[in-house]
Amino acid sequence: MKTVNLIKTGLAMLAATVVFVGCNNSKYPGFKKMENGVHIKYHTKGEGDKKPALNSVVTLDMNYGLGDTLLFESSKMPEALKFPVIEPTFEGDLYAALTLLNVGDSVTVAFPADSFFMVMAGMPQSPEFVKPDATMYFDIKLKAVQTEEEINAEQHAMLEQMKAQEQEVLKSYLAEKQITTAPLASGLYYIETKKGSGTQPKPGDVMKVRFSVSMIEGFPLFSNFDKEPMDIEYGQPFDTKGFDEALTYLRKGTKASLIVPSHLAFDSVGRNQMIPPYSTMLYEVELVDVKDKAEVEKENEAKRKQEAAAADKAMAEESKSLSNYLKNNNITVTPTASGLYYVETVKGTGKSPEVGKSVKAHYTLYNIQGKKLQSSLDSGSPFTFVLGQGQVIKGWDEGFLLMKEGGKAKLILPSSLAYGGVARGEDIPAYSPLVFEVELIEVLDK
């Protein structure tokens, strides 16, 4: 984890308080100033003799704070605290202190708070709660040090293990599914489940394709079998090498199952933390149709014009549909400056939410015609989000700030506070006003 992320986490924990180090009239009483400018106090000397060097990775137990205010505790993190040692950002900073330690050492380090926030954290100025000349105290226990070479060797060993495991998983999958089809020269397993008899695509043609993809362990990643076919230009790279190769074997009407080893997929890199390195991918694919590229472009342009016309009509009718809803439901409240209609149905008596606080809520969504579209009550699982961070639509960020714990309300949102000109399925076309019945269950401390 980068240090700047630790700082952000620490600021979020400002409410906790713990006494760090007593202060008197001297600058850092009880601390020794080292040659590199670090002010340090030793509590326990470790038996190790391995010191961190530049670019090595340290594993720590660490707390830090101002005076008697604790900002960060590594024990609150779900995983061990690790980060690389970089060049000091100012004289006597955390990184300079780390280079003095041996594994097992337990120390407290002190330095100016404004240097921490404005230099290490890169903030334009120290937070308001930081007093002039305040001191930042870090309690540190160095648990482990890894060199760049050790880290690279560890990663290499892990990748080699994953590479070997891929072959074992593939072997087990083929045996379990009783697949006897031999792989092609590339290593792709192409298993035709329905023979097509239609047109063979040629370069430049547009293939109308339905497909699904999952990891060999069964985790689904994507499918458009319940949607319109996807346009794929024949001969152009589209997905993995294995999938692109399989497209060359299809005729109109063909259905096939694909087993794509990692060297034809995402190899030793994986993708976006969703797909680990050396993952075999599974595809189901169907070539629905083959069309000339110019014909498809003409169809797509006609579709775009149709959608634009529908959006223009919806935008023009939005005000009327919103007015009709208000009239039919006898709603007479005055909208806020943004256009939100807030109708309180149960007055809350608990805490008021604030921007930056997490809230737990139940909701039921209706379109402006009164059709129920979705509800957290059906699953019994409240929805949790952070207010004012853009995690939800604008109408929610505004509406929940008007509530208190235990309160219930109806939020009537013009499309500008919902999804605007973006359609969200058949029930929420572009420029749709929406209605939410919401309950603020709890304002969380974090």
Buried (B, 14 or more C-beta within 10 A) or exposed (E): BEBEEBBEBBBEBBEBEEEBBEBEEEEBEEBEEBEEBBBBBBEEEBEBEBBBEEEBBBBBBBBBBBBEBBBBBBEEEEEEBBBBBBEBBBEBBBBBBBBBBBBBBBBBBBBBBBBBBBBBBEBEEBEEEBEEEBBBBBBBBBBBBBBEEEBEEEEEEEBEEBBEEBEEBBEEBBEEEEEEEEBBEEBBBBBBEEEBEBBBBEEEBBBBBBBBBBBBEEEEEEEEEEEEBBBBBBBEEBBBBBBBBBBEBBBBBBBBBBBBBBBBBBBBEBEEEEBBBBBBBBBBBBBBBBBEBEEBEEEEEEEEEEEEEBBEEBBEEBEEBBEEBBEEEEEEEEEBEEBBBBBBEEEBEBBBBEEEBBBBBBBBBBBBEEEEBBBBEEEEEBBEBBBBEEEBBBBBBBBBBBBBBBBBBBBBBBBBBBBBBEBEEEBBBBBBBBBBBBBBBBBEEE
